[in-house]
Amino acid sequence: MKKQGIIGPNIPVARAIGLVNSERYKNEWRRQLVKFGMDSFLWDKDAVLFPEKISGKYAMLHRLEPDIQLVLFDSFEDLQNKNFWEDYLRNIGEHIFMHPQYEWESEKIGAGATPIKTNHGWLLLYHGVEGKRKHSIYSAGAALFSNDIKHGTRLKEPLFQTEYEWEKVGNVNNVVFPEGATVEGPMLNIFYGAADRVIGLAQLELKSLIKKLNL
Protein backbone atom coordinates (compact mmCIF):
# COMPACT_ATOMS: atom_id res chain seq x y z
CA MET A 1 0.00 0.00 0.00
CA LYS A 2 1.33 3.42 -0.98
CA LYS A 3 0.15 6.71 0.46
CA GLN A 4 -1.04 8.94 -2.39
CA GLY A 5 -1.41 12.27 -0.58
CA ILE A 6 -4.27 14.77 -0.64
CA ILE A 7 -7.01 14.02 -3.17
CA GLY A 8 -9.25 17.01 -2.41
CA PRO A 9 -9.09 20.62 -3.56
CA ASN A 10 -5.80 21.58 -1.91
CA ILE A 11 -6.60 25.27 -2.42
CA PRO A 12 -6.44 28.21 0.05
CA VAL A 13 -9.92 29.29 1.11
CA ALA A 14 -9.37 32.87 -0.13
CA ARG A 15 -8.55 31.51 -3.60
CA ALA A 16 -11.59 29.22 -3.48
CA ILE A 17 -13.88 32.15 -2.64
CA GLY A 18 -12.48 34.02 -5.61
CA LEU A 19 -13.13 31.08 -7.95
CA VAL A 20 -16.64 30.05 -6.94
CA ASN A 21 -19.55 31.87 -8.62
CA SER A 22 -22.12 31.18 -5.90
CA GLU A 23 -22.76 33.80 -3.20
CA ARG A 24 -24.14 31.01 -1.01
CA TYR A 25 -20.80 29.21 -1.04
CA LYS A 26 -18.82 32.45 -0.74
CA ASN A 27 -20.73 33.38 2.41
CA GLU A 28 -20.30 29.91 3.89
CA TRP A 29 -16.57 29.78 3.26
CA ARG A 30 -16.01 33.30 4.60
CA ARG A 31 -16.68 31.85 8.06
CA GLN A 32 -13.50 29.83 7.68
CA LEU A 33 -11.64 32.81 6.26
CA VAL A 34 -12.55 35.01 9.24
CA LYS A 35 -11.69 32.38 11.84
CA PHE A 36 -8.59 30.75 10.35
CA GLY A 37 -7.20 33.25 7.86
CA MET A 38 -6.76 33.48 4.11
CA ASP A 39 -3.93 30.93 4.04
CA SER A 40 -6.03 28.11 5.51
CA PHE A 41 -7.02 25.50 2.94
CA LEU A 42 -10.63 24.97 1.91
CA TRP A 43 -12.25 22.37 4.16
CA ASP A 44 -13.23 19.22 2.31
CA LYS A 45 -14.77 16.44 4.41
CA ASP A 46 -16.89 13.29 4.33
CA ALA A 47 -15.39 11.80 1.17
CA VAL A 48 -16.66 8.36 0.11
CA LEU A 49 -16.09 6.43 -3.12
CA PHE A 50 -18.75 4.45 -4.93
CA PRO A 51 -17.53 0.81 -4.99
CA GLU A 52 -17.83 0.65 -8.78
CA LYS A 53 -17.58 3.07 -11.67
CA ILE A 54 -20.59 5.17 -12.68
CA SER A 55 -21.00 5.69 -16.43
CA GLY A 56 -17.40 4.62 -16.92
CA LYS A 57 -15.90 6.99 -14.34
CA TYR A 58 -14.79 6.81 -10.75
CA ALA A 59 -17.31 8.58 -8.51
CA MET A 60 -16.66 10.24 -5.17
CA LEU A 61 -19.02 12.09 -2.86
CA HIS A 62 -17.50 14.79 -0.68
CA ARG A 63 -18.60 17.85 1.24
CA LEU A 64 -17.60 21.46 0.65
CA GLU A 65 -20.00 23.08 3.11
CA PRO A 66 -22.93 23.05 3.16
CA ASP A 67 -23.82 20.52 0.40
CA ILE A 68 -22.75 17.08 -0.75
CA GLN A 69 -20.99 17.27 -4.10
CA LEU A 70 -20.16 14.56 -6.63
CA VAL A 71 -16.84 14.43 -8.43
CA LEU A 72 -16.45 12.13 -11.45
CA PHE A 73 -12.93 11.44 -12.67
CA ASP A 74 -10.93 9.17 -14.93
CA SER A 75 -7.82 8.79 -12.78
CA PHE A 76 -6.90 9.45 -9.17
CA GLU A 77 -4.17 11.70 -10.55
CA ASP A 78 -6.99 14.08 -11.58
CA LEU A 79 -7.70 14.67 -7.89
CA GLN A 80 -4.18 15.97 -7.35
CA ASN A 81 -4.38 18.35 -10.29
CA LYS A 82 -4.81 22.00 -9.26
CA ASN A 83 -6.40 22.94 -12.60
CA PHE A 84 -8.94 20.13 -12.23
CA TRP A 85 -10.13 21.47 -8.89
CA GLU A 86 -10.07 25.14 -9.90
CA ASP A 87 -12.34 24.34 -12.85
CA TYR A 88 -14.50 22.26 -10.52
CA LEU A 89 -14.95 25.21 -8.13
CA ARG A 90 -15.78 27.60 -10.96
CA ASN A 91 -18.63 25.28 -11.93
CA ILE A 92 -19.57 23.95 -8.52
CA GLY A 93 -23.30 24.21 -9.23
CA GLU A 94 -22.94 21.38 -11.74
CA HIS A 95 -21.48 19.11 -9.07
CA ILE A 96 -24.05 19.44 -6.27
CA PHE A 97 -25.38 15.98 -5.47
CA MET A 98 -27.58 16.80 -2.47
CA HIS A 99 -28.31 20.00 -0.60
CA PRO A 100 -29.98 20.56 2.79
CA GLN A 101 -33.71 20.24 2.33
CA TYR A 102 -35.41 19.59 5.68
CA GLU A 103 -35.16 21.29 9.07
CA TRP A 104 -33.14 18.51 10.70
CA GLU A 105 -30.41 18.96 8.03
CA SER A 106 -30.78 22.70 7.53
CA GLU A 107 -27.23 23.69 8.55
CA LYS A 108 -25.29 21.19 6.39
CA ILE A 109 -25.18 17.60 5.22
CA GLY A 110 -22.41 15.12 4.52
CA ALA A 111 -21.96 11.58 3.24
CA GLY A 112 -21.44 8.77 5.72
CA ALA A 113 -21.01 5.11 4.80
CA THR A 114 -19.88 3.89 1.38
CA PRO A 115 -22.97 3.74 -0.89
CA ILE A 116 -24.57 0.30 -1.00
CA LYS A 117 -25.85 -1.10 -4.30
CA THR A 118 -29.27 -2.72 -3.98
CA ASN A 119 -31.75 -4.17 -6.44
CA HIS A 120 -33.48 -0.77 -6.36
CA GLY A 121 -30.46 1.48 -6.76
CA TRP A 122 -27.77 3.03 -4.56
CA LEU A 123 -28.52 3.42 -0.87
CA LEU A 124 -26.71 6.33 0.77
CA LEU A 125 -26.52 6.79 4.52
CA TYR A 126 -25.58 10.35 5.41
CA HIS A 127 -25.76 12.87 8.23
CA GLY A 128 -27.59 16.15 8.59
CA VAL A 129 -26.89 19.00 11.00
CA GLU A 130 -29.41 21.37 12.52
CA GLY A 131 -28.39 24.45 14.48
CA LYS A 132 -25.21 26.48 14.70
CA ARG A 133 -21.83 25.18 15.83
CA LYS A 134 -21.89 24.65 19.64
CA HIS A 135 -25.64 24.03 19.61
CA SER A 136 -25.75 21.77 16.57
CA ILE A 137 -27.54 18.41 16.48
CA TYR A 138 -26.39 15.64 14.14
CA SER A 139 -28.91 13.10 12.80
CA ALA A 140 -28.66 10.13 10.44
CA GLY A 141 -30.46 10.19 7.09
CA ALA A 142 -31.04 7.83 4.18
CA ALA A 143 -31.41 8.40 0.44
CA LEU A 144 -31.86 6.13 -2.58
CA PHE A 145 -30.50 6.89 -6.05
CA SER A 146 -30.99 5.26 -9.42
CA ASN A 147 -28.12 3.13 -10.77
CA ASP A 148 -26.91 6.05 -12.90
CA ILE A 149 -27.28 8.31 -9.79
CA LYS A 150 -29.22 10.88 -11.83
CA HIS A 151 -32.42 10.54 -9.80
CA GLY A 152 -32.95 10.15 -6.10
CA THR A 153 -35.21 10.47 -3.10
CA ARG A 154 -34.59 10.79 0.62
CA LEU A 155 -36.45 10.34 3.87
CA LYS A 156 -38.17 13.50 5.07
CA GLU A 157 -37.46 12.57 8.68
CA PRO A 158 -34.14 11.37 10.14
CA LEU A 159 -33.43 7.66 9.94
CA PHE A 160 -32.45 7.97 13.60
CA GLN A 161 -31.50 10.78 15.99
CA THR A 162 -29.71 11.18 19.29
CA GLU A 163 -31.66 9.32 21.93
CA TYR A 164 -29.34 7.84 24.55
CA GLU A 165 -27.13 9.69 27.02
CA TRP A 166 -23.95 8.38 25.32
CA GLU A 167 -25.16 9.94 22.05
CA LYS A 168 -26.03 13.24 23.65
CA VAL A 169 -23.01 13.81 25.90
CA GLY A 170 -19.38 13.29 24.88
CA ASN A 171 -16.48 15.04 23.18
CA VAL A 172 -19.02 16.66 20.85
CA ASN A 173 -22.56 16.58 22.17
CA ASN A 174 -25.66 15.49 20.24
CA VAL A 175 -24.02 13.48 17.48
CA VAL A 176 -24.99 10.33 15.58
CA PHE A 177 -22.78 10.07 12.52
CA PRO A 178 -23.04 7.03 10.15
CA GLU A 179 -19.57 5.80 9.18
CA GLY A 180 -19.98 2.26 7.84
CA ALA A 181 -22.65 -0.26 6.93
CA THR A 182 -22.97 -3.94 6.12
CA VAL A 183 -25.82 -6.08 4.86
CA GLU A 184 -26.24 -9.45 6.56
CA GLY A 185 -29.23 -11.41 5.29
CA PRO A 186 -32.31 -9.20 5.62
CA MET A 187 -30.62 -6.79 8.05
CA LEU A 188 -28.75 -3.54 7.49
CA ASN A 189 -26.10 -2.86 10.14
CA ILE A 190 -25.13 0.79 10.53
CA PHE A 191 -22.01 1.62 12.53
CA TYR A 192 -22.03 5.21 13.72
CA GLY A 193 -20.04 7.61 15.82
CA ALA A 194 -21.89 8.78 18.94
CA ALA A 195 -20.97 12.08 20.59
CA ASP A 196 -17.51 11.72 18.99
CA ARG A 197 -16.63 9.34 21.84
CA VAL A 198 -18.02 5.84 21.22
CA ILE A 199 -19.26 3.69 18.34
CA GLY A 200 -22.89 2.63 18.11
CA LEU A 201 -24.66 -0.01 16.04
CA ALA A 202 -28.13 0.50 14.58
CA GLN A 203 -29.93 -2.41 12.92
CA LEU A 204 -32.99 -2.39 10.71
CA GLU A 205 -34.54 -4.43 7.97
CA LEU A 206 -33.14 -3.35 4.60
CA LYS A 207 -36.32 -4.25 2.71
CA SER A 208 -38.39 -2.00 4.97
CA LEU A 209 -36.05 0.96 4.45
CA ILE A 210 -35.98 0.49 0.67
CA LYS A 211 -39.78 0.39 0.64
CA LYS A 212 -39.91 3.80 2.35
CA LEU A 213 -37.38 5.21 -0.11
CA ASN A 214 -38.40 3.46 -3.33
CA LEU A 215 -38.26 5.74 -6.39
LUMMAR-536535 format. One record per residue (C-alpha): chain; residue in three letters; x negated, y negated, z negated. Coordinates in steps of 0.2 Angstrom, whole numbers. Example, Ala and Ser with C-alpha at 12.3 -4.5 7.8 and 13.67 -1.06 7.14 Angstrom:
<rec A,ALA,<-62,22,-39>> <rec A,SER,<-68,5,-36>> 
END
This chain:
<rec A,MET,<0,0,0>> <rec A,LYS,<-7,-17,5>> <rec A,LYS,<-1,-34,-2>> <rec A,GLN,<5,-45,12>> <rec A,GLY,<7,-61,3>> <rec A,ILE,<21,-74,3>> <rec A,ILE,<35,-70,16>> <rec A,GLY,<46,-85,12>> <rec A,PRO,<45,-103,18>> <rec A,ASN,<29,-108,10>> <rec A,ILE,<33,-126,12>> <rec A,PRO,<32,-141,0>> <rec A,VAL,<50,-146,-6>> <rec A,ALA,<47,-164,1>> <rec A,ARG,<43,-158,18>> <rec A,ALA,<58,-146,17>> <rec A,ILE,<69,-161,13>> <rec A,GLY,<62,-170,28>> <rec A,LEU,<66,-155,40>> <rec A,VAL,<83,-150,35>> <rec A,ASN,<98,-159,43>> <rec A,SER,<111,-156,29>> <rec A,GLU,<114,-169,16>> <rec A,ARG,<121,-155,5>> <rec A,TYR,<104,-146,5>> <rec A,LYS,<94,-162,4>> <rec A,ASN,<104,-167,-12>> <rec A,GLU,<101,-150,-19>> <rec A,TRP,<83,-149,-16>> <rec A,ARG,<80,-167,-23>> <rec A,ARG,<83,-159,-40>> <rec A,GLN,<68,-149,-38>> <rec A,LEU,<58,-164,-31>> <rec A,VAL,<63,-175,-46>> <rec A,LYS,<58,-162,-59>> <rec A,PHE,<43,-154,-52>> <rec A,GLY,<36,-166,-39>> <rec A,MET,<34,-167,-21>> <rec A,ASP,<20,-155,-20>> <rec A,SER,<30,-141,-28>> <rec A,PHE,<35,-128,-15>> <rec A,LEU,<53,-125,-10>> <rec A,TRP,<61,-112,-21>> <rec A,ASP,<66,-96,-12>> <rec A,LYS,<74,-82,-22>> <rec A,ASP,<84,-66,-22>> <rec A,ALA,<77,-59,-6>> <rec A,VAL,<83,-42,-1>> <rec A,LEU,<80,-32,16>> <rec A,PHE,<94,-22,25>> <rec A,PRO,<88,-4,25>> <rec A,GLU,<89,-3,44>> <rec A,LYS,<88,-15,58>> <rec A,ILE,<103,-26,63>> <rec A,SER,<105,-28,82>> <rec A,GLY,<87,-23,85>> <rec A,LYS,<80,-35,72>> <rec A,TYR,<74,-34,54>> <rec A,ALA,<87,-43,43>> <rec A,MET,<83,-51,26>> <rec A,LEU,<95,-60,14>> <rec A,HIS,<87,-74,3>> <rec A,ARG,<93,-89,-6>> <rec A,LEU,<88,-107,-3>> <rec A,GLU,<100,-115,-16>> <rec A,PRO,<115,-115,-16>> <rec A,ASP,<119,-103,-2>> <rec A,ILE,<114,-85,4>> <rec A,GLN,<105,-86,21>> <rec A,LEU,<101,-73,33>> <rec A,VAL,<84,-72,42>> <rec A,LEU,<82,-61,57>> <rec A,PHE,<65,-57,63>> <rec A,ASP,<55,-46,75>> <rec A,SER,<39,-44,64>> <rec A,PHE,<34,-47,46>> <rec A,GLU,<21,-58,53>> <rec A,ASP,<35,-70,58>> <rec A,LEU,<39,-73,39>> <rec A,GLN,<21,-80,37>> <rec A,ASN,<22,-92,51>> <rec A,LYS,<24,-110,46>> <rec A,ASN,<32,-115,63>> <rec A,PHE,<45,-101,61>> <rec A,TRP,<51,-107,44>> <rec A,GLU,<50,-126,50>> <rec A,ASP,<62,-122,64>> <rec A,TYR,<72,-111,53>> <rec A,LEU,<75,-126,41>> <rec A,ARG,<79,-138,55>> <rec A,ASN,<93,-126,60>> <rec A,ILE,<98,-120,43>> <rec A,GLY,<116,-121,46>> <rec A,GLU,<115,-107,59>> <rec A,HIS,<107,-96,45>> <rec A,ILE,<120,-97,31>> <rec A,PHE,<127,-80,27>> <rec A,MET,<138,-84,12>> <rec A,HIS,<142,-100,3>> <rec A,PRO,<150,-103,-14>> <rec A,GLN,<169,-101,-12>> <rec A,TYR,<177,-98,-28>> <rec A,GLU,<176,-106,-45>> <rec A,TRP,<166,-93,-53>> <rec A,GLU,<152,-95,-40>> <rec A,SER,<154,-113,-38>> <rec A,GLU,<136,-118,-43>> <rec A,LYS,<126,-106,-32>> <rec A,ILE,<126,-88,-26>> <rec A,GLY,<112,-76,-23>> <rec A,ALA,<110,-58,-16>> <rec A,GLY,<107,-44,-29>> <rec A,ALA,<105,-26,-24>> <rec A,THR,<99,-19,-7>> <rec A,PRO,<115,-19,4>> <rec A,ILE,<123,-2,5>> <rec A,LYS,<129,6,21>> <rec A,THR,<146,14,20>> <rec A,ASN,<159,21,32>> <rec A,HIS,<167,4,32>> <rec A,GLY,<152,-7,34>> <rec A,TRP,<139,-15,23>> <rec A,LEU,<143,-17,4>> <rec A,LEU,<134,-32,-4>> <rec A,LEU,<133,-34,-23>> <rec A,TYR,<128,-52,-27>> <rec A,HIS,<129,-64,-41>> <rec A,GLY,<138,-81,-43>> <rec A,VAL,<134,-95,-55>> <rec A,GLU,<147,-107,-63>> <rec A,GLY,<142,-122,-72>> <rec A,LYS,<126,-132,-73>> <rec A,ARG,<109,-126,-79>> <rec A,LYS,<109,-123,-98>> <rec A,HIS,<128,-120,-98>> <rec A,SER,<129,-109,-83>> <rec A,ILE,<138,-92,-82>> <rec A,TYR,<132,-78,-71>> <rec A,SER,<145,-65,-64>> <rec A,ALA,<143,-51,-52>> <rec A,GLY,<152,-51,-35>> <rec A,ALA,<155,-39,-21>> <rec A,ALA,<157,-42,-2>> <rec A,LEU,<159,-31,13>> <rec A,PHE,<153,-34,30>> <rec A,SER,<155,-26,47>> <rec A,ASN,<141,-16,54>> <rec A,ASP,<135,-30,64>> <rec A,ILE,<136,-42,49>> <rec A,LYS,<146,-54,59>> <rec A,HIS,<162,-53,49>> <rec A,GLY,<165,-51,31>> <rec A,THR,<176,-52,15>> <rec A,ARG,<173,-54,-3>> <rec A,LEU,<182,-52,-19>> <rec A,LYS,<191,-67,-25>> <rec A,GLU,<187,-63,-43>> <rec A,PRO,<171,-57,-51>> <rec A,LEU,<167,-38,-50>> <rec A,PHE,<162,-40,-68>> <rec A,GLN,<158,-54,-80>> <rec A,THR,<149,-56,-96>> <rec A,GLU,<158,-47,-110>> <rec A,TYR,<147,-39,-123>> <rec A,GLU,<136,-48,-135>> <rec A,TRP,<120,-42,-127>> <rec A,GLU,<126,-50,-110>> <rec A,LYS,<130,-66,-118>> <rec A,VAL,<115,-69,-129>> <rec A,GLY,<97,-66,-124>> <rec A,ASN,<82,-75,-116>> <rec A,VAL,<95,-83,-104>> <rec A,ASN,<113,-83,-111>> <rec A,ASN,<128,-77,-101>> <rec A,VAL,<120,-67,-87>> <rec A,VAL,<125,-52,-78>> <rec A,PHE,<114,-50,-63>> <rec A,PRO,<115,-35,-51>> <rec A,GLU,<98,-29,-46>> <rec A,GLY,<100,-11,-39>> <rec A,ALA,<113,1,-35>> <rec A,THR,<115,20,-31>> <rec A,VAL,<129,30,-24>> <rec A,GLU,<131,47,-33>> <rec A,GLY,<146,57,-26>> <rec A,PRO,<162,46,-28>> <rec A,MET,<153,34,-40>> <rec A,LEU,<144,18,-37>> <rec A,ASN,<131,14,-51>> <rec A,ILE,<126,-4,-53>> <rec A,PHE,<110,-8,-63>> <rec A,TYR,<110,-26,-69>> <rec A,GLY,<100,-38,-79>> <rec A,ALA,<109,-44,-95>> <rec A,ALA,<105,-60,-103>> <rec A,ASP,<88,-59,-95>> <rec A,ARG,<83,-47,-109>> <rec A,VAL,<90,-29,-106>> <rec A,ILE,<96,-18,-92>> <rec A,GLY,<114,-13,-91>> <rec A,LEU,<123,0,-80>> <rec A,ALA,<141,-3,-73>> <rec A,GLN,<150,12,-65>> <rec A,LEU,<165,12,-54>> <rec A,GLU,<173,22,-40>> <rec A,LEU,<166,17,-23>> <rec A,LYS,<182,21,-14>> <rec A,SER,<192,10,-25>> <rec A,LEU,<180,-5,-22>> <rec A,ILE,<180,-2,-3>> <rec A,LYS,<199,-2,-3>> <rec A,LYS,<200,-19,-12>> <rec A,LEU,<187,-26,1>> <rec A,ASN,<192,-17,17>> <rec A,LEU,<191,-29,32>> 
END
